[in-house]
Structure formats: structure tokens, C-alpha cells
Amino acid sequence: MAKTHNRTEGAPDGLGNLRRLAYFAAVVETGSFTAAADRLGITKSVVSQQVARLERDFRTSLLVRTTRKVQATETGQAFYLRCAVILREAEQAFDGLADSAATPAGLLRLTAPHDYGVDVVVPAIAAFTERYPACKVNAVLSDQTLDIMSGNIEVAIRVGWLAETSLQARKIGTFRQLLVAAPSMAARVAQLAGPRDVASLPFVANMALKEPLTWSFSRNKAERQILSAQAAIFLDATLAVREAVRQGAGVSVLPDYAVAADLAAGHLVEVLPQWQLPAGGIHAVFPAARFRPAKVRAFVDLLQARELERQLAHQPSAY
């Protein structure tokens, strides 16, 4: 059986009716079409026409109009009391929406590479939740690039060279790639004349990379050499590669943020520092959307500020 309605068939729905509720409530509260129009910032004729249409659509008198003032009928007064509640709740809803856009709050879902996540993102998360106690963070750290379009991830931190051209991105920093070794390999490293000679040393390959054995070095913007490394160990995580190199298992290329502390402490040394590898970018990547929640904007701003501090503070020492 079809559901029946008490409202007259053909009566308008939705935003049109909600707007008329506001016009009608303003007339009742001010006692005048002119005063209601002034409050709403529209013309008196618009207010009068819309209230009249409301009465016509529902075939009931809501107002008694005299030359001196306008008063609600008994039906109109009962209707006004319910309108006032609806309009107040709508105003509160809009206020809440404005607050949520301006104040970071809620659960932030993000993903980042495991190595950059451990060394940089996790400390940023700790600072973020301390600064914004109304926020919580659910972070997935993985050396595998997660598809942010397939889940509810709000921001992904990408380290390297962006391949997702359909997504929106914001660059928050850069990193250098460094050829490093343990101090125990100092004697062998000292005999190297250039990157090609590194092929004679044991190499720890990072299988999380697309090309873990081929590296293009440059010097003075003119001289270039390609290293085709011979791997002694294959590992699938950057932090595992770092540990193997620290243990003297071989040389490898690692990002500066992953080795800065070890270089400063003397646990690792940079090999052939006069030769450079291509620098990479650090980006915050978002699903396509017109607006970002305040929590997303606040976290990316904080991470970018900390990334700038990191780059200024951690300059790797050369061997």
C-alpha cells in the first residue's frame, strides 16, 4: 500500500520550503513584512509573495494582516514554533560545518613509506596530536605504494618521483640520495676513483626500488658515470638495507633522511661525496576534491615545516 501524506498534493519540497520557513518566521518575529525584509536583506515583495505562496500551497491562513501589524493565526503560531526549532537546528548545523572547516578535529587517515614514516612522519604525528588534542591519527607505513583512491585515506606521503598524475599533490620537501658504507670498509672505499669502481664492492640492493642496481652519478654538471652494481644481498625494505650497510655487509644508496643520524654519529660514511645522485621530491598526495578538511591542511603544514627544519639541520658529513 502506498504511503499517504496529509500535505496537499503538489506542495513544494526541499530548499524552497526551507527558505519560506525563514521568511515566515522573520515576519512573525518582527510583526511586519517590511521589518522582516530588512532583516533578511531582500525586498518586501519577495517576503510577501513567498509567505502567500506558502499559505496557498497548504491552503491555510498563517497570518492575519492589518494596516497596523501582522499577527500569526492559531495555526500560524503553532507552525512558527516548529519552524523556529528547525531554523535553529539548521543554523547550528551550518555553524558546526564552519567550525569543522576551521578547527582540526577527528580521525586523520594517512599513509607513508616505512622508512620516511618511521624517521620523519611518526615524530610529526606525535607533535600533531599534541598540538591538536581533538585529532586522532591512523597511519599505514609501507614500502608498497598504497592506492589512496581505493580506501578512505585522506593524504599519502610520497617520496621519490610521482607517478600518479590524476591526483592532487603538494610538494613539501626534497631529499638527496647518498652512497654510504660502514667505517669498517674505509680502506676499500679510499681506493675508489669513481662510481664505476663501486661495482668491485659488495652491494646491498633495495628491492623496494624499481632499479635497485643501476645508478646515474654526476659531477660538476658535466661528467656522468653509470654504476651497474653487483648485489651481494637483496632486501625489500630501506631500513633493512641501512642496517645491513651499518653491519659492514656492503655499500648501498640510501635517502639522506634515513642516514643523517648515522652519518653524524660516525656509524656510516658517505662514499664519493664529490659525485651526486638525482635528488627526489617529497609530496603530500590527496584524492581529487575541492576542499580539504582542516585536519589534513594542519597536518601537511606541520609536516612541511618540520621537513624544512630537517633539511636545514641535518647536513650529512662527507667521508
Secondary structure, 3 states (H helix, E strand, C coil): CCCCCCCCCCCCCHHHHHHHHHHHHHHHHHCCHHHHHHHHCCCHHHHHHHHHHHHHHHCCCCEEECCCCEEECHHHHHHHHHHHHHHHHHHHHHHHHHHHHHCCCEEEEEEECHHHHHHHHHHHHHHHHHHCCCEEEEEEECCCCCCCCCCCCCEEEEEECCCCCCCEEEEEEEECEEEEECHHHHHHHCCCCCHHHHHHCCEEEECCCCCCCEEEEEECCCEEEEEECCEEEEECCHHHHHHHHHCCCCEEEEEHHHHHHHHHHCCCEECCCCCECCCEEEEEEECCCCCCCHHHHHHHHHHHHHHHHHHHHCCCCEC
